[in-house]
């Protein structure tokens, strides 16, 4: 029997209306498709029992994107930027996509050709977890 840890709610035209989360505490943060990181509101944190697992300050997605862009800009090489964006994806899919969408022209060479080719060649050295190679 498969356990549904979360379920997306969709509208008549397929738009995402929300998500029902059956997890509590740190388990919520482990699923990158539902984790909002520090963007969980105070009420969401209370309902999902996230107290103590996140910094107390709530940050909007826009704030998180700005912070993430600052970190990306501090990376010296495209492969380091790729690793950072990939780590974002592993923690928070929405944030990773928002960072990429903030400047697609800047990020395409990092998440696609030529950097992703180098990442594939260095896969063993860059290995962070067992979920394969992803082409965004």
Protein Blocks (a to p, Z undefined) as FASTA:
>chain_A
ZZdfbdcdddfkopafbdcdfbehjllmmpmklpgkjmlcfklmmmnopghjacfbdcdf
klmmmmmmmmmmmpmbfklmmmmmmmmmmmommlmmmmmmmommlmmmmmmcfklmmmmm
mmmmmonbdebjadZZ
